[in-house]
Amino acid sequence: MRRVVVMLLLLVMGQLHGGELDKDLADFKRDVLEVNKRLLLLEEELLFPADTQVGIYVSLDVGHFFQPDSITLELDGEVLASHLYTEKEIRALMNGAVQRLALANVKNGEHELTAFVTGIGPSGREIRRGVNGQFEKAHGRHFVQLHIEDDEAKQQPRFRFRDWR
C-alpha cells in the first residue's frame, strides 16, 4: 500500500512538473520568435539603410486599355527586378493596389530607371513598351512609382515614372 501511495505521489509530481515544463517551453519558443523578428529587422536595416534606400512601386489606373503580363526593371543599366503577374495580382492592381517591384541601395545623385512592360492591350493584342525615367536621389529614403494609366483620347495605355516624396 505504501508503494502505491508513493507511486501515485511521484506520478502527480511528474505531471505537475511536466505542466511547468510545457509552460517554460512555450515561453522559450515565444522568446526565440521575438529574437528572430528583431534579427530580421536589423538585417533589413543593415542591408538597406534608410539613407541609401530607393523603392520602386507599380500602380495601374483604371486598366481598361492594358492588363500587365510582365515587367522588367533596370536601374542604371543593370536589371534590378523582373515580375510575371498572376490573375490575382492583376485584379489587385485593377482594384487600386500598389505593388513594390524592387528595393535597392543607391548613392546620392542622378539615376536612370528603365522598365520593359508587356501585356494585353485593346482588342486583346499584345503590347510591349519601354519607359525611361530619371530621379535625383538625395539623403533619406526615395520612392519612385511606375504609373500605368489609360489614355482615353488614344485608347492606349500610358506609362510614366513619378517621384513619391
C-alpha positions in Angstrom: 0.0 0.0 0.0 2.8 2.3 0.9 4.3 1.7 -2.6 1.1 2.6 -4.3 0.8 5.9 -2.4 4.5 6.7 -3.2 3.9 5.8 -6.9 0.8 8.0 -7.1 2.7 10.9 -5.4 5.6 10.5 -7.9 3.1 10.4 -10.8 1.3 13.5 -9.6 4.6 15.4 -9.0 5.7 14.3 -12.5 2.6 15.7 -14.1 2.9 19.0 -12.2 6.5 19.3 -13.2 5.5 18.4 -16.9 3.0 21.3 -16.9 5.7 23.7 -15.8 8.0 22.3 -18.5 5.3 22.9 -21.1 4.9 26.5 -19.9 8.7 27.0 -19.9 8.9 25.5 -23.4 6.1 27.8 -24.7 7.9 30.9 -23.1 11.2 29.9 -24.7 9.6 29.5 -28.1 7.9 32.9 -27.8 11.3 34.4 -26.9 13.1 32.8 -29.8 10.4 34.1 -32.2 10.8 37.6 -30.8 14.6 37.5 -31.2 14.2 36.2 -34.8 11.9 39.1 -35.6 14.4 41.6 -34.2 17.2 40.0 -36.1 15.2 40.2 -39.4 14.5 43.9 -38.8 18.2 44.5 -38.0 19.3 42.6 -41.1 17.0 44.7 -43.3 18.3 47.9 -41.7 21.9 46.8 -42.4 21.2 45.6 -46.0 19.0 48.5 -46.9 20.0 51.6 -44.8 17.3 54.3 -45.0 19.8 56.8 -46.3 20.7 54.8 -49.4 17.3 53.2 -50.0 15.1 53.5 -53.1 11.8 51.7 -53.5 10.2 51.3 -56.9 6.5 50.6 -57.0 3.9 50.0 -59.7 0.3 51.0 -59.9 -2.4 50.6 -62.5 -5.0 53.3 -63.0 -8.4 52.0 -64.4 -6.9 49.3 -66.6 -9.4 49.4 -69.5 -6.7 49.6 -72.1 -4.0 47.5 -70.5 -3.5 44.3 -68.5 0.1 43.7 -67.4 1.8 40.4 -68.1 5.4 41.1 -67.0 7.7 43.9 -66.0 11.5 44.0 -66.2 13.1 46.9 -64.3 16.6 48.2 -64.9 18.4 50.7 -62.6 21.4 52.5 -64.2 21.6 49.8 -66.9 21.5 46.8 -64.6 18.5 44.5 -64.3 17.0 45.1 -60.8 13.8 43.1 -60.9 11.5 41.0 -63.2 8.0 40.1 -62.3 5.3 37.9 -64.0 1.8 38.7 -63.0 -0.8 36.2 -61.8 -4.6 36.8 -62.3 -4.9 37.6 -58.6 -2.2 40.3 -58.8 -3.8 41.8 -61.9 -7.1 42.0 -60.1 -5.5 43.6 -57.1 -3.8 46.3 -59.3 -7.0 47.0 -61.1 -8.7 47.5 -57.7 -6.1 50.1 -56.7 -3.3 48.1 -55.1 0.3 49.3 -55.3 3.0 46.7 -55.7 6.6 47.0 -54.6 8.7 45.9 -57.6 12.1 46.5 -56.0 14.0 47.8 -53.1 17.7 48.8 -53.7 20.6 50.7 -52.3 21.9 53.6 -54.4 24.3 56.5 -53.9 23.0 60.1 -53.8 22.8 61.7 -57.3 21.2 61.2 -60.7 19.9 57.7 -61.6 18.1 56.3 -64.6 15.2 53.8 -64.5 14.0 51.7 -67.4 11.0 49.5 -67.4 10.1 47.0 -70.1 6.4 46.2 -69.8 4.4 43.6 -71.7 0.7 42.9 -71.5 -2.6 42.8 -73.3 -3.9 45.9 -74.8 -7.2 46.9 -76.5 -8.8 44.2 -78.7 -6.6 41.6 -77.0 -3.4 42.4 -78.8 0.0 42.2 -77.1 1.7 45.4 -76.2 5.4 45.7 -75.5 6.7 49.1 -74.3 9.7 50.6 -72.7 9.6 53.6 -70.5 12.6 55.6 -69.2 12.7 57.9 -66.2 15.3 59.7 -64.1 15.4 60.7 -60.5 17.6 62.6 -58.2 18.5 60.6 -55.0 19.1 62.8 -52.0 19.6 61.9 -48.3 16.9 59.6 -46.9 14.6 57.2 -48.5 13.4 57.7 -52.0 10.3 56.3 -53.7 9.5 56.1 -57.4 6.2 54.9 -58.9 5.8 53.3 -62.3 2.3 54.5 -63.1 0.2 52.8 -65.8 -2.8 54.8 -66.8 -5.4 54.8 -69.6 -5.2 57.5 -72.2 -8.8 57.9 -73.2 -8.0 60.0 -76.3 -5.6 57.5 -77.8 -7.3 54.5 -76.3 -3.9 53.2 -75.3 -2.0 52.8 -72.0 0.4 55.5 -70.9 3.5 54.6 -68.8 5.5 57.0 -66.7 7.7 57.2 -63.7 6.7 59.6 -60.8 8.7 60.6 -57.7 6.9 59.9 -54.4 8.2 62.2 -51.7 
